[in-house]
Amino acid sequence: MEYIVNKFFYKIKNLTKNDRTFLLELMPKNSICAELGVWKGEFSKEILEIVKPKELHLIDPWKYEQDKTYEKACYGGKIGSQDLMDQIFNQVTKQFQNEITNNQVFIHRNSLINIGNNLADNYFDWVYIDGNHLYEFVKKDLEFFYKKVKKGGFITGDDYRRGGWFKGGVRKAVKEILKERNMKKIKIKNGQFILEKI
């Protein structure tokens, strides 16, 4: 990932649309889904355009991390601040105001631990995980959404690879949940993973 610093804002030069489009094309239309790790809502917009979900739950604390561990993450390091995260949150809320008003998009500005009881088990048709990439966090996210996704539903996500500032945490956690839970690997491509709950 490449970081571009502007006067007040910076953005991630991330995957191009075509790198993740295949994943969205495999997800069921008119579904109930969630995206964990929303950032500026760019992928959220693609979800709405391609999948046309009945409900899209956007989950992100939009919280700046000061710890040195996160200096290469988009929500940490020297180029960010909590003020910047607040501005990004406000932009996302404004961007999806119509969908929020129409009860298609629901924004949860919090961590999974704090909103867990507000999300029913076996509720989601699919989820996309792109939150904290450190192993222990990804493992908790996968375990959490294993309960929340319906049987036959999908747990998908980003950055299935070795290395990175998160030291391959996504890859390690995904491999473990495949062994420990009733999950089937559907596809891994362009750093994206698709698992099915069986």
Helices and strands as residue ranges (DSSP letters): E 2-5, E 10-13, H 17-26, E 32-36, H 42-50, E 55-59, G 68-70, H 82-95, H 97-101, E 105-108, H 112-115, G 116-118, E 124-129, H 135-148, E 149-157, H 169-180, E 183-189, E 192-197
